[in-house]
């Protein structure tokens, strides 16, 4: 069977997570995803926005990553896709007024194909006149527009709520991603097998934003129980994250990312109760590699030959734990010195999205490699998505 194809309609200042998560996770699950934006072509970028609910009367906004498109809007054929995904953020405010976008959405609705729409993306559905009589939810301030468009509004009890009405799947924020994408995969005819694994993430302040949230939510979407912990912190605490991007300087730039909420208390963790480990990159591995309890955790997983996935600067922790000798791995190029001096065979990440598996260890160089990184980790875990 030909691979499923999904169209992702993007725009400047779409919410950062709400663009990258479906783009990376669906590819990791074996789906072809074309990301397009009106007025732009393949290789162009959309700037994104980091939206956080932090106690004010509405969300805060800061600059996110630059999202690179891989297809050209003017060249798409809506009939060649099996599903449509509309991210939220501020982009839908203007995308809803572009006739070409409205036309594409209308074609998907009339064909009965799967449509996933999140946050403010429902403004585009309202503009297309396709929500009349349909049950849907959205980020709460979008309610008046949907009601005026004839939708049956469903109040989101939490920001992770999801509403399914036939081929239409809606949610209020990126916190709904795991359940949201489960429904979308099902609507595409997909089945998930081999899940129910227990996976531990070792987190820290200023880990890279994408490198924790994307694999975390993708694994949850696959049916895994995923816990995120950080030394000296407990369940419900947050870690600030860092947005690392490539913007023409000699090294990556850094901007503030989302706040990531931990799901378990570090001091309560029993490593023997988990099937696998994930180590995000960013700046946190610099200091986590000095923490003896973190080193002990990593040694447990590696010596037990449980699956371990480490990306970017996460390999600094592996090197400090002395578990790379004789292994083949890659990392962010600046970490090559740590990897080589620890006795590993360096694998050049060319392109930067390249990832490698050596025994129980999956390594990647940076977040553009998430589709390979997650899919190779899935293979070690015995998790499959079939269509």
Buried (B, 14 or more C-beta within 10 A) or exposed (E): EEEBBBBBBBBBBBBBBBBBBBBBBBBBBBBBBBBBBBEBEBEBBBBBBBBBEEEEEEBEBBBBBBBBBBBBBEEBEBEEBBBBBBBBBBBBEBBBEBEBBBEBBBBBBEBEBBBBBBBBBBBBBBBBEBBEEBBBBBBEEBBEBBEEBEBBBBEBEEBBBBBBBEBBBBBBBBBBBBBBBBBBBBBBEBEBEBBEBEBBBBBBBBBBBBBBBBBBBBBBBBBBBBBBBBBEBEBEBBBBBBBBBBEEEEEBBBBBBBBBEBBBBBEEBEBEEBBBBBBBBBBBBEBBBEBEEBBEBBBBBBEBEBBBBBBBBBBBBBBBBEBBEEBBBBBBBEBBEBBEEBEBBBBEBEEBBBBBBBEBBBBBBBBBBBBBBBBBBBBBBEBBBEB
